[in-house]
Amino acid sequence: MSSQPAQYTATLPRPPSLDKGAGSESATTGDEELASLDDSSETTPFSAPVPLPAYLQQTYWWAYLHPASVRIFERQWLVNLILWGNFARLRDLALDEIGPSIPGAVLQVACVYGNFTERLVERLEPTGRLDVVDVAPVQLENLKEKLNGATRIGVHHQDSTNLHFADASYDCVVVFFLLHEQPEDVRAQTIAQALRVVKPGGKVVFVDYHRPDRTNPFRYVMVPILTTLEPFAMDLWRKDIAEWLPDGGRSMTVAKETYFGGLYQKVVVTRQEQA
Ligand SMILES: C[S@@+](CC[C@H](N)C(=O)[O-])C[C@H]1O[C@@H](n2cnc3c(N)ncnc32)[C@H](O)[C@@H]1O
């Protein structure tokens, strides 16, 4: 998937205050190096701009694009509260899946408020390397500040539906609470891209929302919250992530586990080694 569907380039009305923030920066910036902490990773050369996706501008501008969003949401206690006290557990489930220590190349698709990336970096061995992509420049700038000059980390301004990395270039790809924010067609492209860039034998680790068990009271609490604030999230209550795998999930194995009465899931997709 190498081209951007037209819908992502739509110019949408947004709060005037965004015009001085991430939105205007992104609209004019096509240079991925804008965001690089360390530009030694191999990316495909390109010069196309990276527009902000329509759903991000319409639905999530207040959470990720507004200049004040980082100031408000970049608090460990708040991200933990948003996940009903489960942030550290879910973070560590994802990180443990990558490994207790990481000798290879990892790609994190989309920044995360809280200390997810810092904890990932702590696990890198001297041979290990992390690349992080995000479509919102303000989030990449925030990540660079959090990483405070750490080495062997590439920070890239890219869209998850159009990754500029070579096929089979990562040992592991992690996608933490991104899929529920994306419309279904975008989500399918993100999943396909994550699987394209992972090596045969490598894993893509997804952690996200899931349909809670019938006996879980959060089931009733979360319906109004998600339908109001995160309209695409309910897709993950209706369908398994495996249903969006490219090629019907052939040559992949899928392992799913749920947590907190089913409200959250970890899905690990392993690309089979080539015969
Ligand atoms: C990973 S998700 C949410 C994670 C979690 N809720 C948190 O606390 O941050 C949020 C990030 O995804 C990014 N994002 C959304 N759509 C994207 C896309 N198509 N490509 C790359 N990054 C994207 C947003 O800019 C934002 O930084």
The ligand as an SDF file (V2000), in Angstrom:
LIG
                    3D

 27 29  0  0  0  0  0  0  0  0999 V2000
   -1.4870    5.5440   19.7640 C   0  0  0  0  0  0  0  0  0  0  0  0
   -2.8820    6.4820   19.7470 S   0  0  0  0  0  0  0  0  0  0  0  0
   -3.4540    6.5020   21.3940 C   0  0  0  0  0  0  0  0  0  0  0  0
   -2.6030    5.9620   22.4740 C   0  0  0  0  0  0  0  0  0  0  0  0
   -3.0380    6.2040   23.8750 C   0  0  0  0  0  0  0  0  0  0  0  0
   -4.4630    6.3900   24.0010 N   0  0  0  0  0  0  0  0  0  0  0  0
   -2.3070    7.3610   24.5020 C   0  0  0  0  0  0  0  0  0  0  0  0
   -2.4420    7.5400   25.6470 O   0  0  0  0  0  0  0  0  0  0  0  0
   -1.5600    8.0650   23.8680 O   0  0  0  0  0  0  0  0  0  0  0  0
   -2.5300    8.1690   19.6290 C   0  0  0  0  0  0  0  0  0  0  0  0
   -1.4950    8.5700   18.6230 C   0  0  0  0  0  0  0  0  0  0  0  0
   -1.7850    8.0180   17.3630 O   0  0  0  0  0  0  0  0  0  0  0  0
   -1.4020    8.9610   16.3820 C   0  0  0  0  0  0  0  0  0  0  0  0
   -2.0380    8.6020   15.1150 N   0  0  0  0  0  0  0  0  0  0  0  0
   -3.3550    8.5760   14.8350 C   0  0  0  0  0  0  0  0  0  0  0  0
   -3.5540    8.2120   13.5580 N   0  0  0  0  0  0  0  0  0  0  0  0
   -2.3200    7.9790   13.0340 C   0  0  0  0  0  0  0  0  0  0  0  0
   -1.8710    7.5670   11.7430 C   0  0  0  0  0  0  0  0  0  0  0  0
   -2.7280    7.3350   10.7410 N   0  0  0  0  0  0  0  0  0  0  0  0
   -0.5500    7.4270   11.5590 N   0  0  0  0  0  0  0  0  0  0  0  0
    0.3290    7.6610   12.5620 C   0  0  0  0  0  0  0  0  0  0  0  0
   -0.0380    8.0660   13.7850 N   0  0  0  0  0  0  0  0  0  0  0  0
   -1.3570    8.2200   14.0270 C   0  0  0  0  0  0  0  0  0  0  0  0
   -1.8450   10.2830   16.9710 C   0  0  0  0  0  0  0  0  0  0  0  0
   -1.2300   11.3830   16.3630 O   0  0  0  0  0  0  0  0  0  0  0  0
   -1.4530   10.0900   18.4330 C   0  0  0  0  0  0  0  0  0  0  0  0
   -0.1690   10.5460   18.6950 O   0  0  0  0  0  0  0  0  0  0  0  0
  1  2  1  0
  2  3  1  0
  2 10  1  0
  3  4  1  0
  4  5  1  0
  5  6  1  0
  5  7  1  0
  7  8  2  0
  7  9  1  0
 10 11  1  0
 11 12  1  0
 11 26  1  0
 12 13  1  0
 13 14  1  0
 13 24  1  0
 14 15  1  0
 14 23  1  0
 15 16  2  0
 16 17  1  0
 17 18  1  0
 17 23  2  0
 18 19  1  0
 18 20  2  0
 20 21  1  0
 21 22  2  0
 22 23  1  0
 24 25  1  0
 24 26  1  0
 26 27  1  0
M  CHG  2   2   1   9  -1
M  END
$$$$
